[in-house]
Every structure is written in C-alpha cells, then in structure tokens.
Amino acid sequence: MDQRRSPSASERKRDPERTRALLLEAAAAEFGAKGYAATRTTDIAARAGVNKQLISYYFGGKEGLYKEIATSWHTSAAEMASTEQPLDQVLAGFVHTTLTDQGRLWAWSNLAGDSPPVDEAFLRTQVDQLRGRQAAGELPADLDPGFLLLALMAAAAAPLTLRQTAGQITGEDPATPEFAQRYADQLALLVRHLSGRT
C-alpha cells in the first residue's frame, strides 16, 4: 500500500486538521519553489491531494494561506531565537532553516518583493531581543541592533541566497546538511568572537 496517497474525500471530512496541514505543507513547498506571485492555488491543491476550493474554505484564499505559513514560521522562529539560548546557537539554528521550504519561501519573498507583508512585528521583536542581549552584555553596546539583525540574517541565509558563490568559495555543496553544519559552526564561532566568549 502506498503510504503517500492522498486522503479520500471522506477522510478529509473526518480530519480537517490533517487537510489544513497538507495544504500548509504543500503551499510552503510551492511558495518556496516559485515565489508568491508565480504560485497557483491549483498547484498547491494538487500537491496536497485536495480540492482547490478547500484553500478558500480553510484560509480565505492564497494570501490567507501565505499569512498562516508566516504566522507558523514566526512562532517557531521566536522559539529558536529565545533569549534563553546564546546568540551563537540561535544563529546556527537559523542556518539550518535555509535547507527547508520555509527558508526558500523567505528568500523568494525578499528577492521578488511580491508577497504580503507579514514580518514587521516579528522582526521588531527580534531587534528588541538583540537590544536586550546588549543590555545583558552579550553583545557590544555600540552596535545598532537593527543593522546587526540584518547582518546576522543575511549571514545565516548565505548558503541559500549565495549558493553558487558559497560553492565556489568552499568547493562544497551548500545544499547539504553537512555544509550547513560546518557553516553554522563557523558563524557561531564568529558570534562568540563578537561577544567576547571565545
């Protein structure tokens, strides 16, 4: 029996949460592969194995689906960026997200600039957390926390956004978990140097 088959209509009726989860997973993959504007709801539904109308039913359409994915990402990213974790570990965790559909979705939204704006409140919170890390002495006080966040996000995303360049510099494949781990370790070391914790 094929474990990957799409659920039947009766299964979807009995398990709306599973249908929602299938749609969210399919949408993250489609948005990550094509960007927001080029992604069609028909393709999302086909990937999820459900009727296209369920996107409107559960999410109010493509934009609602995108916002739901962003909200989910903000929740997991906020957990990853907890101030209870040292900043070097936080940054290393974000490097690994570049290998996911969510990482590609984030890159597309920034490169194309065509997706609904959903990140501002989350990002402001992250700036405030960096400010708190400065106050606690984890980071130098003379760094602007907004610009620091931007630089750290760009650094974490480099295996995705600079994939060809990263491969040419290192001679390794940036799309592999092994590369992500080695790169994350190096970024963590850089942040420890920055914070004087080497």
Secondary structure, 3 states (H helix, E strand, C coil): CCCCCCCCHHHHHHCHHHHHHHHHHHHHHHHHHHCCCCCCHHHHHHHHCCCCHHHHHHHCCHHHHHHHHHHHHHHHHHHHCCCCCCHHHHHHHHHHHCCCHHHHHHHHHHHHCCCCCCCHHHHHHHHHHHHHHHHCCCCCCCCCHHHHHHHHHHHHHHHHHCHHHHHHHHCCCCCCHHHHHHHHHHHHHHHHHHCCCC
